[in-house]
Amino acid sequence: MRATALALCLLASPLAAQTADEVEAARQAYNDGHWDLAMTVLIPAAEAGHPDAQNVYGIALKDGEGTEANPPAAIGWYEKAIAQGHQKAMYNLGHLYQNGAEGVPQDFDKARALYEQAIESGYGAAANGLALMYERGEGVEKDLSKAVEYYQIGAEAGEKHALYNLANYYRLGQGVEEDLNRALELYTESALAGHPQAWNAVALFNQHGMVGAPNPEAAYLAFRKAIDGGLALAGVNLGEFATSTEGWWQDPVEGYGYCLWGINNAADSDRENFIQTCEPLVEYLTVEEEDAAKRFAESIGAE
């Protein structure tokens, strides 16, 4: 729908005079994966000085989406947007320097300065990047208390990664006193903001009754949310859950199917462990049931 709206915008006005609405439509189209179409608006808009377009064009150059990857060139477009006060560009350039890319070596001093600039300008979400630097000791002395401080700033801004990371600290009692109730609150807020790992954590809390009594139905639903977000680990977890936990969700065939989905979507480093975890689930299935589980696994991605 957004791509169609953008295409209509392109027919309605010349490329040399993109409106703010057209740039926003292009940004949304880019986020939806319609990169080539989005670039027909974003590149001329960036060249014309539109800061949102400059920021997204920088992202495209960094990731090679809709244009040839060129991380060093991304820096210049981020800087143009930053010169106009674009907060997300401050964060994006900081993230680029923190992690590095082809042709862009890591520079923790620049990353920290950009994150601080973004936070001072009111973009609290950038605090997650700065928290990670204190957590890992990247260009600063490792300091978990400072990491918590910045995760808190990010969490207050509703940044889903900061919410999730802060929840981990409360769950483990790192840098703060252990507080499982607070951890679950933060995981839930992160999950509702779209963080698949947070949905998996919410599921585990409910499955094992880490706060209050076990709630297997809530666990099942949260695992499904994590799977919808593409988290392979959640498939393996739900596979074991659906095989062994009594209730309307119990189904050994679907359980093995969830496990297969997790294996099929796993990172190479995780796949062997997932295979070993899932092997016992197929032991008592017939050949027909195993085939049904494979079909179910294929259907998950098609939903």
PyMOL commands that set and color helices and strands:
alter all, ss='L'
color gray80, all
select helices_A, chain A and resi 2-12+15-17+20-31+35-47+51-63+71-83+87-99+108-120+124-136+144-156+160-172+180-192+196-208+216-228+232-244+252-264+268-282+287-302
alter helices_A, ss='H'
color red, helices_A
deselect
rebuild
show_as cartoon
